[in-house]
Amino acid sequence: MGRYTLARKRLEQALAEDAAAGGAELSDSLKAETRGFLGQIEALLARAEVTLTPADATLTVDGQPLEVLPAAAGVSPSVPRTLVAGTRPPGAGDVPPGSVFSLVLDPGAHVLTLTRKGFADSVVNKIFPPGVTISLNLELDLLPATLHVASDSPLAVVTINAVDVGVTPVDVSRPAGEFRVAVKKPGFVTYETDVLAHAGERVDLMANLKPYKPPLTQKWWFWSAAAVLVGGVVVVTYAATRPAPTRPPLEGGGLGWTLLAR
């Protein structure tokens, strides 16, 4: 039938139940035959030494989660665990107990599916030869983040990290990270904000643009009035502070007489 991992599990369970019953469940010949079948299966099973990135991704083989075999007694926890495919019902995948592990599966073609939030799903189709151990690197790619920028006044210019990306409304894909978003439009105050976008996340921004009101000192009539005011102050000040005129000396003519009018 080709379902060697499941057959191995059932045969091992039968031997374990017989041992728990004191060896009374199976005849000696049947136990010997069972062990012979197990030896043949072991020679046919395919194996892979897997490195999984990221380590907390979930993995299924042919739509079935993996079974984690118990660690052998006395084995260091740092030793990679062994996972078996094809022994559990179809369902969602589980996170393996480490980023590096041994995978045992039936020989032949298999579909491996990796998933994790924030990453693009990965589907790997691979043929595993019988009785052979291979190295297998399984890696997921981060999804980009999406920034959707709109404004209450349309056609405003959007910049991300000082780079022009279009006018509102606009959708921009970027690798996950922190961004400085600015929305500008003539006659309005520039809208600016910092955004932290995670992989696979959509961030919606609505820029509320407020009409720009120039300060008093930037209005033309302010400086015109100031110039008139300053000019008037100068004239008044000069009139108030200039010295009184000095009367020229009187000339007495040939007789040397002078008359002082009162």
C-alpha positions as CSV (number, residue, x, y, z in Angstrom):
1,M,0.0,0.0,0.0
2,G,3.0,2.3,0.4
3,R,2.0,3.6,3.8
4,Y,5.1,2.4,5.5
5,T,5.2,4.9,8.4
6,L,1.7,4.0,9.4
7,A,2.3,0.3,9.1
8,R,5.5,0.7,11.2
9,K,3.5,2.5,13.9
10,R,0.8,-0.2,14.1
11,L,3.3,-3.0,14.2
12,E,5.3,-1.3,17.0
13,Q,2.1,-0.7,19.0
14,A,1.3,-4.4,18.7
15,L,4.7,-5.4,20.1
16,A,4.4,-2.8,22.9
17,E,0.9,-4.1,23.9
18,D,2.2,-7.7,23.9
19,A,5.1,-6.7,26.1
20,A,2.8,-4.9,28.5
21,A,0.7,-8.1,28.7
22,G,3.8,-10.2,29.6
23,G,4.2,-11.6,26.1
24,A,1.0,-13.4,26.2
25,E,-0.7,-11.6,23.3
26,L,1.4,-12.7,20.4
27,S,3.0,-16.1,19.6
28,D,6.8,-16.2,19.3
29,S,6.5,-16.9,15.5
30,L,4.2,-13.9,15.0
31,K,6.5,-11.6,17.0
32,A,9.4,-12.7,15.0
33,E,7.5,-12.1,11.8
34,T,6.4,-8.7,13.0
35,R,10.1,-7.7,13.7
36,G,11.0,-8.9,10.3
37,F,8.4,-6.7,8.7
38,L,9.7,-3.8,10.8
39,G,13.2,-4.4,9.5
40,Q,12.0,-4.3,5.9
41,I,10.1,-1.1,6.5
42,E,13.1,0.6,8.1
43,A,15.1,-0.2,4.9
44,L,12.5,1.4,2.7
45,L,11.6,4.6,4.6
46,A,12.9,7.9,3.3
47,R,14.5,10.4,5.6
48,A,15.4,14.1,5.6
49,E,17.5,16.3,7.8
50,V,15.4,19.4,7.9
51,T,16.4,23.0,8.6
52,L,13.3,25.2,9.0
53,T,13.3,29.0,8.7
54,P,11.6,30.7,10.5
55,A,11.7,28.1,13.3
56,D,8.1,28.7,14.4
57,A,6.6,28.0,11.0
58,T,4.0,25.2,10.8
59,L,4.6,22.2,8.5
60,T,2.3,19.6,6.9
61,V,3.1,16.8,4.6
62,D,0.4,15.9,2.1
63,G,-2.1,17.9,4.2
64,Q,-1.3,16.0,7.4
65,P,0.5,17.3,10.5
66,L,3.6,15.5,11.7
67,E,3.9,13.2,14.7
68,V,6.8,13.9,17.1
69,L,8.4,10.8,18.3
70,P,9.3,10.6,22.1
71,A,12.9,11.4,22.8
72,A,15.0,8.4,23.8
73,A,15.9,8.1,27.4
74,G,19.2,9.7,28.3
75,V,19.4,11.6,25.0
76,S,20.5,15.3,25.4
77,P,17.7,17.8,24.7
78,S,20.0,19.5,22.1
79,V,19.8,16.4,19.9
80,P,17.3,17.1,17.0
81,R,14.0,15.4,17.4
82,T,12.5,12.9,15.0
83,L,9.1,13.7,13.3
84,V,7.1,11.3,11.2
85,A,4.8,12.0,8.3
86,G,1.7,10.0,7.3
87,T,0.6,8.8,10.7
88,R,-1.9,11.5,11.7
89,P,-5.3,12.5,10.2
90,P,-5.4,15.5,7.8
91,G,-5.4,18.9,9.5
92,A,-3.5,22.0,10.3
93,G,0.2,21.8,10.8
94,D,2.0,22.2,14.1
95,V,5.2,24.1,14.9
96,P,8.1,21.5,15.1
97,P,10.0,21.3,18.4
98,G,13.1,22.9,16.9
99,S,14.4,24.5,13.7
100,V,16.4,21.4,13.0
101,F,14.9,18.0,13.0
102,S,14.8,14.6,11.3
103,L,11.8,13.8,9.1
104,V,10.8,10.2,8.4
105,L,8.3,9.6,5.6
106,D,7.2,7.1,3.0
107,P,9.3,7.0,-0.2
108,G,7.9,8.8,-3.2
109,A,6.4,12.2,-4.1
110,H,5.2,14.4,-1.3
111,V,3.8,17.9,-0.9
112,L,5.2,19.9,2.0
113,T,3.4,23.1,3.0
114,L,4.8,25.8,5.3
115,T,2.8,28.6,6.8
116,R,3.4,31.4,9.2
117,K,1.7,34.8,9.7
118,G,3.5,37.6,8.0
119,F,5.2,35.2,5.5
120,A,4.2,34.0,2.1
121,D,3.0,30.3,2.2
122,S,5.5,27.9,0.6
123,V,4.5,24.7,-1.1
124,V,7.3,22.3,-1.9
125,N,6.8,19.3,-4.2
126,K,9.6,16.8,-3.7
127,I,10.4,13.1,-4.4
128,F,12.1,11.2,-1.6
129,P,14.0,8.1,-2.6
130,P,13.6,4.9,-0.5
131,G,16.2,4.2,2.1
132,V,18.0,7.5,1.5
133,T,18.6,10.4,3.8
134,I,18.8,13.9,2.3
135,S,19.3,17.4,3.5
136,L,16.4,19.7,3.1
137,N,16.3,23.5,3.8
138,L,12.7,24.9,4.1
139,E,12.5,28.7,4.1
140,L,9.6,31.2,4.0
141,D,9.8,34.7,2.5
142,L,8.5,37.7,4.4
143,L,5.4,39.3,3.0
144,P,5.7,43.1,2.2
145,A,3.8,45.6,4.2
146,T,1.2,47.7,2.5
147,L,0.6,51.4,3.2
148,H,-2.7,52.9,2.1
149,V,-2.5,56.7,2.3
150,A,-5.6,58.9,1.6
151,S,-6.4,62.5,2.4
152,D,-9.6,64.5,3.0
153,S,-8.4,66.8,0.2
154,P,-7.6,64.6,-2.9
155,L,-4.5,64.6,-5.1
156,A,-2.1,65.5,-2.3
157,V,1.5,64.4,-2.9
158,V,2.7,61.5,-0.7
159,T,6.3,60.9,0.3
160,I,7.7,58.0,2.2
161,N,11.1,58.5,3.7
162,A,11.3,61.6,1.6
163,V,10.7,59.7,-1.7
164,D,7.7,60.7,-3.8
165,V,5.3,57.8,-4.3
166,G,2.3,59.4,-5.9
167,V,-0.8,61.3,-5.0
168,T,-3.7,60.4,-2.7
169,P,-5.2,57.9,-2.5
170,V,-2.2,55.6,-3.1
171,D,-1.2,52.0,-2.1
172,V,2.5,51.4,-1.5
173,S,4.2,48.0,-0.8
174,R,7.4,48.1,1.2
175,P,9.4,45.6,3.3
176,A,8.4,45.6,6.9
177,G,9.9,48.5,9.0
178,E,9.4,52.1,10.2
179,F,8.5,54.8,7.7
180,R,8.2,58.6,7.7
181,V,5.0,59.5,5.8
182,A,4.3,63.1,4.6
183,V,1.3,64.4,2.7
184,K,1.7,67.8,1.0
185,K,-0.6,70.0,-1.0
186,P,-0.3,73.8,-1.8
187,G,-2.4,75.9,0.5
188,F,-2.5,73.3,3.2
189,V,-0.3,72.5,6.3
190,T,1.9,69.4,5.6
191,Y,0.7,66.2,7.3
192,E,3.5,64.1,8.8
193,T,3.6,60.9,10.8
194,D,5.8,57.9,11.7
195,V,4.5,54.4,10.8
196,L,5.6,51.0,12.0
197,A,4.4,48.4,9.5
198,H,4.8,44.6,10.1
199,A,5.2,42.0,7.5
200,G,2.0,41.2,5.7
201,E,0.2,44.0,7.5
202,R,-1.9,46.8,5.8
203,V,-1.7,50.2,7.4
204,D,-4.4,52.7,6.6
205,L,-3.6,56.4,6.9
206,M,-6.0,59.3,6.5
207,A,-4.3,62.7,6.3
208,N,-6.5,65.5,7.5
209,L,-5.1,68.5,5.7
210,K,-5.7,71.9,7.4
211,P,-5.8,75.1,5.3
212,Y,-2.5,77.1,5.6
213,K,-2.9,80.4,7.4
214,P,0.1,82.6,7.0
215,P,1.3,84.5,10.1
216,L,0.6,88.2,10.4
217,T,4.2,89.1,9.6
218,Q,3.9,87.4,6.2
219,K,0.9,89.4,5.0
220,W,1.7,92.3,2.5
221,W,-0.5,94.9,4.2
222,F,1.3,94.3,7.5
223,W,4.6,95.6,6.1
224,S,2.9,98.4,4.2
225,A,1.2,99.7,7.4
226,A,4.5,99.2,9.2
227,A,6.4,101.3,6.6
228,V,3.8,104.1,6.9
229,L,3.9,104.0,10.6
230,V,7.7,104.0,10.8
231,G,7.8,106.9,8.3
232,G,5.4,109.0,10.4
233,V,7.3,108.3,13.6
234,V,10.5,109.6,11.9
235,V,8.8,112.8,10.8
236,V,7.2,113.5,14.1
237,T,10.4,112.7,16.0
238,Y,12.4,115.1,13.8
239,A,9.9,117.9,14.2
240,A,9.9,117.5,18.0
241,T,13.7,117.3,18.4
242,R,15.1,119.8,15.9
243,P,16.8,122.9,17.4
244,A,15.1,126.4,17.4
245,P,16.4,128.7,14.5
246,T,19.2,131.1,15.5
247,R,18.6,134.9,14.7
248,P,21.4,136.3,12.5
249,P,23.4,139.3,13.8
250,L,22.0,142.8,13.2
251,E,23.7,145.2,10.9
252,G,23.7,148.9,11.9
253,G,24.4,150.3,8.5
254,G,26.8,153.2,8.0
255,L,25.8,154.9,11.2
256,G,26.2,151.8,13.4
257,W,22.6,152.2,14.8
258,T,20.3,149.2,15.3
259,L,16.6,149.1,16.0
260,L,15.0,146.2,17.9
261,A,11.3,145.8,17.0
262,R,9.0,144.7,19.8
